[in-house]
């Protein structure tokens, strides 16, 4: 309630004065208005009276009320009163102003008539208007439900709900909603291809009938479900270089590189941004890539996944890659001895028996082999062809018809080459005829157990209690107390520049325990080549029977590596 006063001088019981009383008596929420009560009251002392008509005028919220009155006797007189409907602003607030102008007697004897005035204002209680909505959760997966609460100020109010997402215009959710609405959030993922969540704005329009009361909004986070991931639909792989597939129809250990192409897609608007693949402990990060050489045989798993523009990784797509085992040709044995024309061993024979064993990796029977045995006098510089073959493996004794003079020693060399051009070489010697003692014709040489051919001392017999087999580039030497020395030469062709390439060397004789092995390069540019020894189980099945020689160089030139093994021979 608000009251304003007006009078001459001090407002008290000795002077008449006027009061304008204004109060808020009721409100209508639906109508958005208040009912105002007001009264204009005259207060006067007993000695002040007049029978003359006096004028008054007062204004409430822009509406003017006026008329005349008589002072009459002493006491209080209500000059005018009433009520008024005052409509509030759209947000429910309202302030009103009021003023008055009243003619009264202002002197003690009532002999003077004057006019007094005053004005004031009053704020009305705010009327609840537009509903402020709330939501049951701050975030929810797309496809999940959320409750929109609409605590209305009046049971007569209804609400029209709509939503906007990622900059789009509003889309209707429901109309005529009362106090709440359970809403299933639609699939909006395609609108945010580069994010895993976005802000949904819910608009609530409060209505009274067809009249709009006001609009409020509330927001929450809509998340793309965790199950929405990019996917890999296909992982295609084939031989990177030409030739191998046509020959073998398979992938070959240490020979094949794969060309891999990944087919993948984002989910619900996202795009693929990153690729990740792994095979044989190597990783790759392109959609199309070429692998390193497949250096391990067997069936291996190629695993591929992708990451999309939302930063989410797909599940792994796994495909099997089968690699056939491959190793370079091996000559397990090469021995020769003199014999007669029927192949019978004879130290004085003019024919030769060749005992050999070799193997070439079959690769499903599609590998090829070229075996050749050549000979020359030990003092000669060039070889002559003796035997040849194309079998992938052999373990036999051959008796060529070539005549070998008993007066000369002959160098025998065997080579085996496969489809890849990898070659194994072994060398041995056919001695002269067996004699107890022989002198070289020029008097500069002596031989025991053979014909003398060289200046110096030669032995055709084994030294007592010792085993000795010597070739041009290889040999075996075993003492009576078990010391075993073996050496040889292996040729290695690198698969690629600066890429380690390993070849298994099998000892002619086994050791009782793993021997010490020393490699040495046969090259004029050692600064461009490195060589080492490996004993890992994947390369060497039994370290007492062989060793892996590993070569790395700056190109793919075939390079010879000498090896020397020292240890205790097997019993």
C-alpha positions as CSV (number, residue, x, y, z in Angstrom):
1,X,0.0,0.0,0.0
2,X,1.1,3.6,-0.7
3,X,-0.2,6.9,0.7
4,X,0.5,10.4,-0.3
5,X,-0.5,13.5,1.7
6,X,-1.2,17.1,0.9
7,X,-1.9,20.1,3.2
8,X,-0.9,23.7,4.1
9,X,2.2,23.6,6.2
10,X,2.5,20.8,8.7
11,X,0.0,18.0,8.3
12,X,-1.5,17.6,11.8
13,X,-4.7,18.0,13.7
14,X,-4.6,21.8,13.6
15,X,-4.6,22.0,9.8
16,X,-6.8,20.1,7.4
17,X,-5.0,17.7,4.9
18,X,-5.8,15.2,2.3
19,X,-4.4,11.6,1.9
20,X,-4.6,9.5,-1.3
21,X,-4.4,5.8,-0.4
22,X,-3.4,3.2,-3.1
23,X,-3.2,-0.6,-2.6
24,X,-3.0,-3.8,-4.6
25,X,-6.0,-5.9,-3.6
26,X,-5.7,-8.9,-6.0
27,X,-4.0,-10.3,-9.1
28,X,-4.9,-12.5,-12.1
29,X,-2.1,-14.7,-13.3
30,X,-4.0,-15.8,-16.5
31,X,-5.0,-12.2,-17.3
32,X,-1.7,-10.7,-16.2
33,X,-3.3,-7.9,-14.3
34,X,-3.8,-6.6,-10.8
35,X,-6.8,-5.0,-9.1
36,X,-6.0,-1.7,-7.5
37,X,-8.0,-0.2,-4.6
38,X,-7.8,3.5,-3.9
39,X,-9.4,6.3,-1.7
40,X,-9.1,10.0,-1.3
41,X,-9.6,11.0,2.3
42,X,-9.9,14.5,4.0
43,X,-8.7,14.9,7.5
44,X,-9.8,18.2,9.4
45,X,-9.9,19.7,12.9
46,X,-13.2,20.5,14.5
47,X,-13.0,24.2,14.0
48,X,-12.6,23.9,10.2
49,X,-15.9,23.7,8.4
50,X,-17.5,25.0,5.3
51,X,-20.6,24.5,3.4
52,X,-19.1,25.6,0.1
53,X,-18.4,23.0,-2.6
54,X,-14.7,22.3,-3.1
55,X,-13.2,20.6,-6.1
56,X,-10.8,17.6,-6.3
57,X,-9.0,15.7,-9.0
58,X,-6.7,12.6,-8.8
59,X,-5.1,10.3,-11.3
60,X,-4.3,6.6,-10.9
61,X,-2.1,4.9,-13.5
62,X,-3.2,7.5,-16.1
63,X,-6.9,7.5,-15.3
64,X,-8.3,10.7,-13.8
65,X,-11.1,10.9,-11.2
66,X,-12.6,14.4,-10.3
67,X,-15.6,16.1,-8.7
68,X,-16.6,18.3,-5.8
69,X,-17.2,17.8,-2.1
70,X,-18.1,19.8,1.0
71,X,-15.9,20.0,4.0
72,X,-18.7,19.7,6.5
73,X,-17.9,19.4,10.2
74,X,-14.8,18.0,11.9
75,X,-13.5,14.5,11.4
76,X,-12.5,12.4,8.5
77,X,-14.3,12.3,5.2
78,X,-13.8,10.0,2.3
79,X,-14.0,12.2,-0.7
80,X,-13.8,9.5,-3.4
81,X,-12.8,5.8,-3.7
82,X,-12.8,2.9,-6.1
83,X,-11.0,0.1,-7.9
84,X,-9.1,-0.2,-11.1
85,X,-7.7,-3.1,-13.3
86,X,-4.0,-2.5,-14.1
87,X,-2.4,-4.7,-16.7
88,X,1.2,-5.8,-16.2
89,X,4.0,-5.8,-18.6
90,X,4.7,-8.9,-20.7
91,X,7.3,-10.1,-18.1
92,X,4.8,-9.7,-15.3
93,X,6.3,-6.5,-13.8
94,X,4.4,-3.3,-13.3
95,X,4.8,0.1,-11.6
96,X,2.1,2.7,-11.3
97,X,2.1,6.4,-10.6
98,X,-0.6,8.6,-9.0
99,X,-1.2,12.2,-8.2
100,X,-3.9,14.5,-6.6
101,X,-5.0,18.1,-6.6
102,X,-7.7,19.1,-3.9
103,X,-9.2,22.4,-2.9
104,X,-9.5,22.8,1.0
105,X,-9.6,25.5,3.7
106,X,-6.1,26.1,4.9
107,X,-6.4,28.7,7.7
108,X,-7.6,28.3,11.3
109,X,-10.9,30.1,10.8
110,X,-11.7,28.5,7.5
111,X,-11.8,31.9,5.8
112,X,-9.3,31.1,3.1
113,X,-9.8,28.4,0.4
114,X,-6.7,27.0,-1.3
115,X,-5.6,24.0,-3.5
116,X,-3.0,21.4,-2.3
117,X,-1.4,18.7,-4.4
118,X,1.1,15.8,-4.3
119,X,2.2,12.7,-6.4
120,X,3.8,9.3,-5.9
121,X,4.4,5.8,-7.3
122,X,4.2,2.2,-6.3
123,X,5.6,-1.1,-7.7
124,X,3.1,-4.0,-8.0
125,X,3.9,-7.6,-7.3
126,X,5.4,-9.4,-10.3
127,X,3.0,-11.9,-11.8
128,X,4.6,-15.2,-12.8
129,X,4.6,-15.4,-16.6
130,X,6.6,-17.5,-19.1
131,X,7.7,-21.0,-17.9
132,X,11.4,-21.6,-17.3
133,X,11.9,-25.2,-18.5
134,X,14.4,-27.7,-17.0
135,X,15.7,-31.1,-18.2
136,X,16.1,-34.3,-16.3
137,X,19.8,-34.8,-17.4
138,X,22.6,-32.6,-18.5
139,X,23.6,-35.0,-21.2
140,X,22.0,-38.0,-23.0
141,X,22.9,-40.2,-25.9
142,X,21.2,-39.6,-29.2
143,X,18.3,-42.1,-29.4
144,X,17.9,-41.9,-25.6
145,X,15.1,-40.1,-23.8
146,X,15.0,-37.0,-21.6
147,X,12.2,-35.3,-19.7
148,X,11.5,-31.7,-20.3
149,X,10.0,-30.2,-17.2
150,X,7.6,-27.2,-17.6
151,X,6.6,-25.9,-14.2
152,X,3.8,-23.5,-15.3
153,X,2.6,-20.6,-13.3
154,X,-1.1,-21.3,-14.1
155,X,-2.9,-24.6,-14.8
156,X,-4.4,-22.8,-17.7
157,X,-1.0,-22.3,-19.4
158,X,0.3,-24.7,-22.1
159,X,3.6,-25.0,-23.8
160,X,4.9,-25.4,-27.3
161,X,8.3,-27.1,-27.3
162,X,10.9,-27.1,-30.1
163,X,14.6,-27.8,-30.4
164,X,17.6,-26.4,-32.4
165,X,20.9,-28.2,-32.9
166,X,24.2,-27.3,-34.5
167,X,23.0,-24.0,-35.9
168,X,19.8,-25.4,-37.4
169,X,16.5,-23.7,-37.1
170,X,14.0,-24.9,-34.5
171,X,12.1,-28.1,-35.1
172,X,8.9,-28.9,-33.2
173,X,8.9,-31.4,-30.4
174,X,5.3,-31.1,-29.1
175,X,2.5,-28.6,-28.6
176,X,0.0,-28.1,-25.8
177,X,2.3,-29.6,-23.2
178,X,1.3,-29.3,-19.5
179,X,3.9,-29.8,-16.8
180,X,6.4,-32.1,-18.5
181,X,7.2,-34.0,-21.7
182,X,9.3,-37.2,-22.1
183,X,11.2,-36.8,-25.4
184,X,13.3,-39.3,-27.4
185,X,16.3,-37.3,-28.7
186,X,16.6,-37.9,-32.5
187,X,19.7,-39.1,-34.3
188,X,21.6,-35.9,-34.9
189,X,25.0,-37.4,-35.4
190,X,25.2,-36.5,-39.1
191,X,25.0,-32.8,-38.2
192,X,28.3,-32.9,-36.2
193,X,30.7,-35.0,-38.3
194,X,33.7,-33.6,-36.5
195,X,32.5,-33.9,-32.9
196,X,31.2,-36.5,-30.6
197,X,28.6,-34.3,-28.9
198,X,26.7,-31.1,-29.4
199,X,24.4,-28.7,-27.6
200,X,20.7,-29.0,-28.0
201,X,18.6,-25.9,-27.2
202,X,15.0,-26.5,-26.2
203,X,12.6,-23.6,-26.7
204,X,9.5,-23.4,-24.5
205,X,6.8,-21.0,-25.6
206,X,4.2,-20.5,-22.8
207,X,0.7,-19.9,-24.0
208,X,-2.6,-18.9,-22.4
209,X,-5.1,-20.2,-24.9
210,X,-3.9,-18.7,-28.2
211,X,-2.0,-15.9,-26.5
212,X,1.7,-16.2,-26.2
213,X,2.8,-15.4,-22.6
214,X,6.6,-15.6,-23.2
215,X,9.5,-17.8,-24.3
216,X,12.3,-19.4,-22.3
217,X,15.0,-21.9,-23.3
218,X,17.1,-24.6,-21.7
219,X,20.1,-26.6,-23.1
220,X,21.6,-30.0,-22.7
221,X,24.3,-32.1,-24.4
222,X,23.4,-34.7,-27.0
223,X,26.1,-37.3,-27.4
224,X,26.8,-39.5,-30.4
225,X,26.5,-43.1,-28.9
226,X,29.8,-44.8,-28.3
227,X,28.7,-47.6,-30.7
228,X,28.8,-45.2,-33.6
229,X,32.3,-46.0,-35.0
230,X,34.0,-45.9,-38.3
231,X,34.4,-49.2,-40.0
232,X,36.9,-51.1,-42.2
233,X,35.0,-53.0,-44.9
234,X,37.8,-54.5,-46.8
235,X,41.6,-55.1,-46.6
236,X,42.9,-56.1,-50.0
237,X,46.5,-57.4,-50.3
238,X,48.6,-58.6,-53.2
239,X,52.2,-59.0,-54.3
240,X,53.8,-55.6,-54.5
241,X,56.3,-56.6,-57.3
242,X,55.5,-58.6,-60.4
243,X,56.7,-62.1,-61.0
244,X,56.5,-64.0,-57.7
245,X,52.7,-64.5,-57.8
246,X,52.8,-65.6,-61.4
247,X,55.5,-68.2,-60.6
248,X,54.4,-69.4,-57.2
249,X,50.8,-68.3,-56.6
250,X,51.9,-67.6,-53.0
251,X,53.8,-65.2,-50.8
252,X,57.5,-66.2,-50.2
253,X,59.5,-65.6,-47.0
254,X,62.2,-62.9,-47.4
255,X,61.1,-62.4,-51.1
256,X,57.6,-60.9,-51.0
257,X,56.4,-57.5,-50.2
258,X,52.7,-56.8,-50.0
259,X,50.7,-54.0,-51.5
260,X,47.8,-53.4,-49.1
261,X,44.7,-51.2,-49.8
262,X,42.2,-50.4,-47.0
263,X,38.6,-49.6,-47.7
264,X,37.0,-47.8,-44.8
265,X,34.2,-45.3,-44.1
266,X,33.1,-43.0,-41.3
267,X,29.8,-43.3,-39.5
268,X,26.8,-41.0,-39.7
269,X,28.6,-38.1,-41.4
270,X,32.1,-38.6,-40.0
271,X,35.1,-39.1,-42.4
272,X,38.2,-41.2,-42.1
273,X,41.2,-39.2,-41.0
274,X,43.8,-41.8,-40.0
275,X,44.8,-45.4,-40.9
276,X,46.7,-47.8,-38.7
277,X,47.9,-51.3,-39.8
278,X,50.3,-53.8,-38.3
279,X,51.9,-57.0,-39.7
280,X,54.9,-58.9,-38.4
281,X,55.7,-56.3,-35.8
282,X,55.8,-53.5,-38.4
283,X,53.2,-50.6,-38.4
284,X,51.9,-48.6,-41.4
285,X,49.7,-45.5,-41.5
286,X,48.5,-45.0,-45.0
287,X,45.3,-46.2,-46.8
288,X,47.5,-47.8,-49.4
289,X,51.0,-49.0,-48.5
290,X,53.7,-51.5,-49.3
291,X,55.0,-53.7,-46.5
292,X,58.6,-54.6,-45.7
293,X,59.7,-58.0,-46.9
294,X,57.7,-60.8,-45.2
295,X,60.6,-62.2,-43.2
296,X,58.8,-64.9,-41.3
297,X,56.9,-68.0,-42.7
298,X,53.6,-69.2,-41.5
299,X,50.1,-67.7,-41.2
300,X,50.2,-64.1,-39.8
301,X,47.5,-61.6,-39.0
302,X,47.3,-58.3,-40.8
303,X,45.4,-56.0,-38.4
304,X,43.8,-52.7,-39.6
305,X,41.8,-50.0,-38.0
306,X,40.9,-46.4,-38.8
307,X,40.2,-43.2,-36.9
308,X,37.4,-40.8,-38.0
309,X,36.9,-37.1,-37.7
310,X,35.2,-37.5,-34.3
311,X,38.5,-39.0,-33.0
312,X,37.1,-42.5,-32.7
313,X,38.9,-45.7,-33.6
314,X,37.1,-48.5,-35.4
315,X,37.3,-52.1,-34.4
316,X,40.2,-54.0,-35.8
317,X,39.6,-55.8,-39.1
318,X,41.9,-58.8,-39.3
319,X,42.9,-60.8,-42.3
320,X,45.2,-63.8,-42.5
321,X,48.4,-63.7,-44.6
322,X,50.1,-67.0,-45.3
323,X,53.8,-67.0,-46.2
324,X,55.7,-70.0,-47.5
325,X,59.0,-70.8,-45.8
326,X,62.1,-70.2,-48.0
327,X,65.8,-70.6,-47.5
328,X,68.6,-70.5,-50.0
329,X,69.9,-73.7,-51.6
330,X,72.0,-75.9,-49.4
331,X,74.6,-78.5,-50.2
332,X,74.7,-80.9,-47.3
333,X,77.5,-83.1,-48.7
334,X,80.0,-83.3,-51.4
335,X,82.6,-86.1,-51.5
336,X,84.7,-87.7,-54.3
337,X,86.9,-90.8,-54.5
338,X,88.7,-92.7,-57.2
339,X,87.1,-95.8,-58.5
340,X,87.2,-98.2,-61.4
341,X,84.9,-98.1,-64.4
342,X,82.2,-100.1,-62.5
343,X,82.2,-97.6,-59.6
344,X,84.1,-99.7,-57.2
345,X,86.4,-97.7,-54.9
346,X,90.0,-97.9,-56.1
347,X,92.9,-95.7,-55.0
348,X,94.5,-96.3,-58.3
349,X,91.3,-95.9,-60.3
350,X,91.1,-93.5,-63.2
351,X,87.4,-92.8,-62.7
352,X,85.7,-90.7,-60.0
353,X,82.6,-91.3,-57.9
354,X,80.8,-88.2,-56.8
355,X,78.7,-88.4,-53.6
356,X,76.5,-85.4,-53.1
357,X,73.4,-84.3,-51.2
358,X,71.6,-80.9,-51.7
359,X,68.2,-79.4,-51.3
360,X,66.3,-76.4,-52.8
361,X,63.1,-75.1,-51.0
362,X,60.2,-76.6,-52.9
363,X,57.7,-73.8,-52.5
364,X,54.9,-76.1,-53.5
365,X,57.0,-77.7,-56.2
366,X,57.1,-74.5,-58.1
367,X,60.7,-73.5,-57.4
368,X,63.4,-74.5,-59.9
369,X,66.9,-75.8,-59.4
370,X,70.0,-75.9,-61.5
371,X,72.8,-78.2,-60.2
372,X,76.2,-78.4,-61.8
373,X,79.4,-80.2,-60.9
374,X,82.7,-79.0,-62.5
375,X,86.3,-80.1,-62.3
376,X,89.8,-78.9,-63.1
377,X,93.3,-79.9,-62.4
378,X,94.3,-78.2,-59.2
379,X,97.0,-76.3,-61.1
380,X,94.5,-75.1,-63.8
381,X,92.5,-71.9,-63.8
382,X,89.2,-72.9,-65.4
383,X,86.6,-75.6,-64.8
384,X,85.0,-78.1,-67.1
385,X,81.4,-79.2,-66.8
386,X,81.0,-82.7,-65.4
387,X,77.4,-83.2,-64.1
388,X,74.2,-81.3,-64.2
389,X,70.6,-81.7,-63.0
390,X,67.3,-79.9,-62.3
391,X,65.9,-81.9,-59.4
392,X,64.9,-79.8,-56.3
393,X,66.8,-82.2,-54.1
394,X,69.2,-85.1,-54.5
395,X,71.1,-87.6,-52.3
396,X,73.0,-89.8,-54.6
397,X,76.3,-91.1,-55.9
398,X,77.2,-90.4,-59.5
399,X,79.8,-92.2,-61.7
400,X,80.7,-90.0,-64.6
401,X,82.6,-91.6,-67.5
402,X,85.3,-88.9,-67.6
403,X,88.8,-90.2,-67.0
404,X,90.9,-88.6,-64.3
405,X,94.6,-89.3,-64.5
406,X,96.1,-90.8,-61.4
407,X,99.0,-88.5,-61.8
408,X,97.1,-85.3,-61.0
409,X,94.9,-83.9,-58.2
410,X,91.7,-82.4,-59.3
411,X,89.5,-79.6,-57.8
412,X,85.8,-80.4,-57.8
413,X,83.2,-77.7,-57.4
414,X,79.4,-78.1,-57.1
415,X,76.9,-75.3,-57.4
416,X,73.1,-75.3,-56.9
417,X,71.0,-72.3,-58.0
418,X,67.3,-71.8,-57.6
419,X,64.6,-69.7,-59.3
420,X,65.7,-66.6,-57.4
421,X,69.3,-66.9,-58.4
422,X,70.5,-67.8,-55.0
423,X,73.5,-70.2,-55.2
424,X,75.1,-72.6,-52.9
425,X,78.7,-73.7,-53.6
426,X,80.8,-76.6,-52.3
427,X,84.4,-77.6,-53.1
428,X,86.4,-80.7,-52.6
429,X,89.5,-82.4,-54.0
430,X,90.1,-85.7,-55.9
431,X,93.6,-86.8,-54.9
432,X,96.2,-88.4,-57.1
433,X,96.6,-92.2,-57.1
434,X,97.6,-93.7,-53.8
435,X,101.3,-94.1,-53.4
436,X,103.4,-94.5,-50.3
437,X,106.0,-91.9,-51.3
438,X,106.5,-89.9,-54.4
439,X,109.1,-87.2,-55.4
440,X,108.3,-84.3,-57.7
441,X,110.2,-84.6,-61.0
442,X,112.1,-81.4,-60.5
443,X,113.2,-82.5,-57.0
444,X,111.4,-79.6,-55.2
445,X,108.5,-81.6,-53.7
446,X,107.7,-84.8,-51.9
447,X,104.4,-86.4,-51.3
448,X,103.2,-89.1,-48.8
449,X,100.2,-91.2,-49.9
450,X,99.8,-89.4,-53.2
451,X,101.7,-88.2,-56.3
452,X,103.8,-85.2,-55.7
453,X,102.5,-82.2,-57.6
454,X,103.7,-79.1,-55.8
455,X,106.8,-77.8,-54.4
456,X,107.0,-78.6,-50.7
457,X,105.5,-81.5,-48.7
458,X,102.1,-82.9,-49.5
459,X,100.0,-85.5,-47.7
460,X,97.5,-87.8,-49.3
461,X,96.8,-89.6,-46.1
462,X,95.1,-88.3,-43.0
463,X,97.4,-87.5,-40.2
464,X,97.2,-90.1,-37.5
465,X,94.4,-89.4,-35.0
466,X,93.2,-86.5,-37.0
467,X,90.5,-85.9,-39.6
468,X,91.2,-83.5,-42.4
469,X,89.0,-82.5,-45.4
470,X,90.2,-79.5,-47.4
471,X,88.6,-77.8,-50.3
472,X,89.5,-74.6,-52.1
473,X,87.3,-72.4,-49.8
474,X,86.2,-74.9,-47.1
475,X,87.5,-77.5,-44.8
476,X,87.1,-79.7,-41.7
477,X,89.9,-80.3,-39.2
478,X,89.4,-82.5,-36.1
479,X,92.1,-83.5,-33.7
480,X,92.3,-86.7,-31.7
481,X,91.3,-84.9,-28.5
482,X,88.0,-83.6,-30.0
483,X,88.9,-80.1,-31.2
484,X,86.9,-79.4,-34.3
485,X,87.6,-76.6,-36.7
486,X,85.4,-76.0,-39.7
487,X,85.3,-73.2,-42.3
488,X,83.7,-72.2,-45.5
489,X,82.4,-69.5,-47.8
490,X,78.8,-68.5,-48.2
491,X,77.5,-66.1,-50.8
492,X,74.7,-63.7,-49.8
493,X,72.6,-61.5,-52.0
494,X,70.9,-58.7,-50.0
495,X,67.1,-58.5,-50.6
496,X,67.4,-54.7,-50.5
497,X,69.9,-52.0,-49.8
498,X,70.6,-51.4,-46.1
499,X,68.4,-54.4,-45.2
500,X,69.8,-57.4,-43.2
501,X,69.7,-60.7,-45.1
502,X,70.3,-64.0,-43.3
503,X,71.5,-67.3,-44.7
504,X,71.6,-70.5,-42.7
505,X,75.0,-72.3,-42.8
506,X,74.9,-76.0,-41.8
507,X,78.2,-77.5,-40.4
508,X,79.5,-80.6,-42.2
509,X,80.0,-82.1,-38.7
510,X,78.0,-81.4,-35.6
511,X,79.5,-79.9,-32.4
512,X,79.0,-81.2,-28.9
513,X,78.0,-77.7,-27.8
514,X,77.5,-74.3,-29.5
515,X,80.9,-73.3,-31.0
516,X,82.5,-69.9,-31.4
517,X,82.0,-68.6,-34.9
518,X,84.0,-65.8,-36.7
519,X,82.8,-64.2,-39.9
520,X,85.0,-62.3,-42.4
521,X,84.0,-60.4,-45.5
522,X,85.3,-61.2,-49.0
523,X,84.9,-57.7,-50.4
524,X,87.0,-54.8,-51.6
525,X,84.7,-52.2,-50.1
526,X,84.3,-53.3,-46.4
527,X,83.2,-49.8,-45.5
528,X,79.9,-50.4,-47.3
529,X,79.2,-53.8,-45.8
530,X,78.6,-55.3,-42.4
531,X,78.3,-58.9,-41.3
532,X,77.2,-60.7,-38.2
533,X,76.2,-64.0,-36.7
534,X,72.7,-64.8,-35.3
535,X,71.6,-67.8,-33.3
536,X,67.9,-67.0,-32.8
537,X,65.6,-70.1,-32.9
538,X,63.6,-68.7,-35.8
539,X,66.7,-68.7,-38.0
540,X,68.8,-71.6,-36.5
541,X,67.0,-74.7,-35.4
542,X,70.1,-76.2,-33.7
543,X,73.1,-74.0,-32.9
544,X,75.3,-77.1,-32.6
545,X,74.6,-77.9,-36.3
546,X,74.6,-74.5,-37.9
547,X,74.7,-70.7,-37.7
548,X,72.9,-67.8,-39.5
549,X,75.2,-65.4,-41.3
550,X,73.6,-62.0,-41.6
551,X,74.8,-59.4,-44.2
552,X,73.9,-55.8,-44.7
553,X,75.3,-53.5,-47.4
554,X,74.5,-50.4,-49.3
555,X,73.3,-52.2,-52.4
556,X,72.2,-55.6,-53.5
557,X,75.5,-56.9,-54.8
558,X,76.1,-60.5,-54.0
559,X,78.8,-60.7,-51.3
560,X,81.0,-63.6,-50.1
561,X,81.4,-64.2,-46.3
562,X,84.0,-66.6,-44.9
563,X,83.1,-68.3,-41.7
564,X,85.2,-70.2,-39.1
565,X,83.7,-72.3,-36.3
566,X,85.8,-73.6,-33.4
567,X,84.5,-75.9,-30.7
568,X,84.3,-79.5,-29.4
569,X,83.1,-82.0,-31.9
570,X,80.2,-84.3,-31.2
571,X,81.2,-87.8,-30.1
